[in-house]
Amino acid sequence: MKRRHTLSMVMALAVGLLHCFFMQDLQAEERTYYDISASDVRKIMIAVPNFSSSGGNQGASVAQLLTKGLELHSFVGVIDSSRYGGGKDADWKSLGADYVVMGQVGSDPAGIVVEGQILDVASNKQLAGRRFKGSAAQLEDMTLRLCDSLIEDFTGEKGVARTRIAYISDSTGRKEVYVSDILGRHPRQVTRHRALCVSPRFTPDGNFLAYSTYHNGNQDLYITDLRQDSSTNALSRRKGLNLAPTFSPDGRNIVLTLSKAGNPDLYTMDRQGNIGQQLTSGAGINVSATYSPDGQSLAFVSDRSGKPNVYVMSAGGGQAKRLTFKCSENSEPAWSPKGDEIAFTGLQGGAYQLFVMDRSGGNVRQLSTGGGSYESPTWSPDGRLLAVARKGGSRSELCVVSKNGKDVRVLFTMKGNQSYPQWSGRLP
């Protein structure tokens, strides 16, 4: 297993009403982090026995949720607790565990304390600990905070268990917009238009969600404040397409496709729906814009060469450079939050497969193989994972793919078909 730079594991964190402190590394030494981007990396095998608790099944529930959060990160494998009965006393080496999370749920004047320590099985020494305090209602959130902190202990960067995903589902018989946490828990129906909705997009702060819908007979653009659940506001109802917005990194501006003048072109727009600048002009159909993280560039799809391909240009418009040449059709670019790569889908063998390339168009790698058609890639905020819609026959489901292409897994299972995923940033 490859490892990279070292950093001290001793730090202090303060997060809103929850108080987290990073307990002293018991070995008082620097820690090496795993380089999980390598294609030949072996999964870290972790055991998560039931947390100690005086609250009935509370400790088992915390361990189960922590397991789901850890398994989301593709470089982690969690040993099935049924192999050792969920207890803390087991022959961890014979079970194949590299590490064990030893946890406790206790009481505190503020409510509840959730604590977890990493046991290094090879050395039989505890490496570090994390501790969170909050109310009983915050137990799930504290568990996911612990998960993301443990991922940071292994890799040097927080995990992504405390994120959300927006998507389209037809579970009601109509394709409406939903939001859930990234593990598929607590799904919330955002729209009730009883008409086709597509392309949900979070604002960078995660408080608002834009989407397009046909409920008035035209493809109009709306935006909803997710902090309430009673109204949605029209952002653009111009004749023709009002499609696929991308928000600038500061959240102030939008680039979207409008066909109000006949040809589908890219335009800038402010959060009040006022058009700013026309970025493309009549050079084929121009759609699916995505900002670079620094806000200086846009990748988008155009068929100006005869077939859809991914292009890049300045965020202010101007000359565009074609990036994709691998497949007969290439579409749906998604710029990595790290800024160095762009994911896209390419038509190959009658189905769309998932690819990643450098921001200049080089080093193209195919991440998916067969098993349906892959659509609408969206990056996790750490740039390590991609969520996609995988379609096969009449079935569409959300999957998660590691950037190194090691595996494709179903993200979660729900009633109906899910499509158009959009991964949020980390929750505050």
C-alpha positions, 0 to 999 in steps of 0.5 A: 500500500502506498503512503505519502507525506506526514503531518502531525495528528494533533489538532483542535477543531471547533464546529458550531454547537458541537465541540470536537477535540482531537485527543493526544496521539498516544504514540506522540509521533507523526503519522503517515497518510495513505495515498488512496489515489493509486490504482493498485492501493489495497483497501484498508480493512477496519472492524467497527464493533458495537460502541459501549453505551448505557442506552440500549441499542444506541451503541450498536446503531452508532456502529452501524451508521459509522460502518455505512459512512466508512464504506462510502469511501472506496478505499475502506473495507469494513469487516462484517460484525457477524463474524465476531458478534459485534463485541470488542474482544476478538482476534483481529489479526485472524479476521484480517483487520488492519485497524479497529474503531473502539467507540463509546457513547456516553452522557454529558451535561450538554447531552451526549458524547460520542468518542472513537479511537483507532486501534492499530492491530499490527502494533496493538496500540491506539493511534488517536481519538475523536470526541464530539458533544451535542444533544441527543437529536444530534447523535446521527450527525455526531456519528458522521462527523466522527466518520469524516474525522477518522477518514481524515486520520487515514488520508489527511483530508476529511471524509464526505459522509456529511454531504447531501445528494440531489437527484430526480426520482419517479417514485411518485409516478412523476420525475420530481426533485429529491434531496437526501443525505449521501447514504440515502437516508431521510429522502425529502421530496423538493418539488411537486410539479407533477411534471418532468424535472431535470438537472438539479444543481446546488448553490456552493453554500448548499442552501439553494437548489436550481432545476429545470421543469416542464410543468408549464409546458416550457422548459423553465428554470426554478430555484428553491431555498432548501431551508424552507419547504413551502415555495419555489421561485421562477428564475428564467421562463424565457421561451425555449430552453432554460437548462442546466445551470452551473453556479460560479464558485462564489455563488453569485452568477450562473451559466446556463443554456438559453434558446430564446434567440433560436440557437441553444447558447450559453449565457451568464445570469445573476441570482435574480434571473437577469441575463448578463453576457452571451458566451457562445453564438450560433456555433452549434448546440452549446449545453452542460457548462461547468465552472472550474473551481477557480472560476476562470474557465468553463467546460461545456458540450458543443456539437459545432464539430458535427458531434457532441464534444467537450470544449473549454473556454474562458469564463468570460467567453471567447475562443473555445478549445476542443478537449475530447476525441476518444469517443464518437460522442462526448458529453456531460463534463464535470470539473473536479473540485481539485481543478486538475481533472474533468469527468465526462461520459463518452459513447462507446459500443452503444452505451455511455461510459464514464471517463476522466481526463486532465483539464487539458484533455490529456491522460484520458482514463475509462472508469466504467466498463459495461453494465449499462449506460452511465450518465450525469457524473458529479464529484464528491467534494474531496475529488476522490469519488464520482456519483453517476446514474447507471441505466440498464433497460428500464432501470436507472440507479445511482452509483458511486465510482472511485476516481482510480476506477477500482469499483462501481457500487450502487450508492443506495436503493430506493423505490422507483428510478433515480437519475441526474445526481448532484453531490453537495459540498460538505455540510457546515 
